């Protein structure tokens, strides 16, 4: 099976910023992404969990997108416009896809 290079972008961001982030991804031409709940973790301020929270509004979500390698830099710049104003983290890694027309 032939595979093609792409970039996997993972963004952890506050739930209230998700709509803004989604708009930026759409405007950047990202055709698909997944949003996952983040239920616990550990960061520079220590361990945390959603357990006992009344609502998820203060929580984090993880957004995962796979984009063509040549478009990754412009997507990252666009996403950083939102991320720079909120609690969050973004990482980028190389990946391989079997259907490059989908990214």
N, C-alpha and C positions, 0 to 999 in steps of 0.2 A: 504494500500500500504506500502510495506516495504522500508525503507530508510537506507542508509549506511553513516558512517562518512567520511568526506573528508575535505580538506583545500582549501579555496578560497584565491588566491594571487592576489592582485591588485598592479600594478606598474604604477606610473606616471613618465614619462621620456621625455627628449628632443627628438623631432622627428628625428634629425640626428643620434641618437643612436639606433633607432628602429631596424635596420638590425643586429647590434651586439647583441642586446637583444634577437631578434628572433633566432639567431644562438645558443645562450646559452640555451634558452628554448628547442630548438630541440635537442641539445647535452645532455641535462638533461633528455630526455625522455618524455617531456611534449607533449602529443598527440594532444592537441587543446588549442587554446586561442583566444580571441577576442581583436581587437584593435579599440579604440574609440577616436575620436577627443576631445580634451579639449579646449573649446572655451573661457572660462573665469574662474576666481577664485580669491582667496585671500590667501596670504602667509605671511611670516614674513616681507617681504618688502612692503606689502600692496596689494591693489586690482590691477588686471591686466585683459586685454581682448585682443583678437586677432583683434578686430575691428580696421580697418584702416591699418592693416599690408598688405604689398604688397604680401608677400608669407607666407606660413605656415611653412617654414623651421625653424624658430626660436621658433615655438610653442611646445606645449606638447601633448602627447598622453597618454591614459590610456590603459594598457594591463591587461586583466582579464583572469586568468587561474584557473581551479579547478583540484587539484591533489589528489592522494591517501594520506592519513594522514602519512603513513610510509615513503613516498618519499619526503614529504614537506621540511624537513631540508636540504637535499642535493640540491634541486631545489633552495631554498633560498640562500644558499652559492654560487651557480653558478651565480645566477642573481645579487647578490651583487658585484661580480667581475666587472660587467658592470656599475651598478648603482653608485658605489663608485667614479667613474670618471666623473659623469655627474650630472646635476641638476635633482633631482628626489626624489621620495618617494615610499616606499613599505610598504604594510600592509598585514597582514595575519589574517584570521578569520575562525572559524569552520563553516562548512556547512554540509548539508545532500544531498545525491544524490540518485536517484532511479535506476540508471544503473551504478554500480560500475566498471564494465568492461570497461567503457568509459573513466575512469580517470586513 
